[in-house]
Structure formats: C-alpha cells, structure tokens
Amino acid sequence: MARVKIDMPGKAIASFKIPVRIADINYGNHVGNDAFVSIIHESRVQWLKQYNYTELDIESVGLIMSDLAIEFKNESFYGDIINVELYAAEIARVSFELYYKLCTTRNNKPILLAHAKTGMVCYDYTSKKITEIPAKLRNILDVK
C-alpha cells in the first residue's frame, strides 16, 4: 500500500501555537489521530478569524472541506505546544488547498509531528451551490 506523502509548498501564510490538551491524548498516551484533525481545524479557524472571517462567512461565502490527508511523522504528548504553519496552494476558481506543518520543541530540539493537507471549496450556503473564491480571500491566499 502506498503511503501518503505531502510536500509543503512555498511560503507560510500564517503560524499558530496550539497547546495539546489532556482530552487530545488517547489510550497510547499520545495525541490521537482525531485530535490532530481538531488541531488542524483550530488553526484554520484562527487563520480566518484574524481577517474577521468564519468558515461560514468569508465575504458572504462559506467553506466546505472536500478532502483531508495527514502524514504522521512523530508522536505528540500532553504538554507539547504545537506550532502549526499554514500554506496555500492549488488556488483555482472555486477551490484551494491548505497545507499544515505541525511541529513542537522538546529539549530545545524541533520535532516534526505531521504534514497535512485540506482541500477547501467555496460554497454559498443560501443557494446551496459552489461559488467562486472571493477576491479578498484570493489575495490572502496568493502570497508569493
């Protein structure tokens, strides 16, 4: 079976620090797969919030996640502060991809925890139709 391989694109568009909560820890005493998805989601919501957007309202347009992939690299534990770097790529007419690099520092050493990617589609929840990326969002995404 082929393993997921995620290559990080270009330049980061944002960075957030997300602390690992005790609720993120699973029976293996490390951050569970589902918690990594929640951390990715939290970083995306924080990124939108800095522009006064939500996933339901970006210039009257919402977002739908069309796909998700995570390439796990190392375990994360309670007490870690996860630095999530966000990247944008594959910006099309109605969709774009967000990439996430999740790292922590332990004993003064950086540790790569995971790479992830989400496919995002712009959606008009009122008309129930896919719609174009708003111009302001396109400018935010298109960092060179």
N, C-alpha and C positions, 0 to 999 in steps of 0.2 A: 504494500500500500504506500502510495506517495505521501510524504509529509507536507504539511502546509509550510510554505516559505514566503515570508513577507519582506520585501525590500523597501526600506524607508526612502521616500522621495525628498528632494530639495531641502528647503529651509523651513524650520519650525514656524508656525503661525501663532503659537501660544504655548504656555507651560503652566502647570498647576501642581500643587502639592496636596496629596490626598492621604491622610493617615489611615492605617489599617485598624479597623475596629475589631473588637472581640467577636462580634457577630459574623465577621468575614472568615473566621477560622473554621475549618472543617475537622472531621474525625482524624485526619492525617496530621493535625496540629499545624497546618499551614493554610494560606489563603486558598479558598476553593475556586474552582473554575467559574462558578456562578458569581462569586464576589468580584473576580476580575472583570466580568461583564458589567457589573454595577459600578465599578471604579471607572471604567471607560465611559459609561453613560454619564456619570457625575462630572467627569472632566468636560464632556461635550456640552452639558447644561451650563457649567461655569463659563465656558468659552462664549456661548451665546449670550449669557447674562451680562458679560462685560460690554456688550453692544445694545443692552436693553431688549434683547430678543428672548423668546422661548421656542421650544420645538413646535409649538402650535401657532406662533405668531412672529414671523420674520417678514416685515413689510406686508402683512396680511396673508402670508403663505406659511404653511406648515412643513414639517419634515416627516418622512417615513424612512425607517431603516430597511433597506432591501436585502442586505446580506451582512454577515459578520464572520470574520476569521481571526483566530488568535494563534500565535506561535509562542508557546511557552518555552522559557529559557531556564529559569531558576525559581526556586520556592521563595515565597514571601511570608513573613511571620508577623504576629501581633507586635506592635511597637514600631514596625517599619513606617517610614514616611515615603510614600510612592510619588516620585516625580514623573508626571505624565506630560510628555511633549506631544503636541498636536501638529500634524502636517496635512496639507490638502493636495490632491492630485486628480487627474482624470475629470476635469471640470467640463461638463457637457452642457447642452441646452437646458435640461431639466434635472440633472443629477451631478453628483460629485462624490469623490471618495475622501474619507478622513482616515488618516493613519495615526497610530498612537505608539509611542515608545515609552515603556514603563520601566523605571529604574529605581533603585534605592541605594543608600550608602550604609555599609556596615564596616566597623573597624577602619574607618577612613578609606574604604575601598568602594568604588562604584560597582554595582551589580545590576546587570541587565536582567529584568524579570520576564519581559514579554514584548513582542511586537503584535499589533492588532490593526485591523482594517474594518471600517464600516462603509458600506455603500449607502448613500443618502439620496433620496428622491424628494423633490419639491412637490407639495400636494396642496390643493385647495380643498379644505375640509367642507366648505359650504357647497361647492358644486360637485364635490366628490370626484375630482379629476386631477391628474398630474398636470403641473404647470411649470413655467419657466423659472429659473433661478432669478430672484430679484437682483437688480443691478447693484445695489449696495452690498448685498451678500457676495456677489461675484467679485467685487473689488476687494472685499476682506479675504476671500479665498485665494485670489490671484497674487500672492506675494512672491516676488522674484528673489 
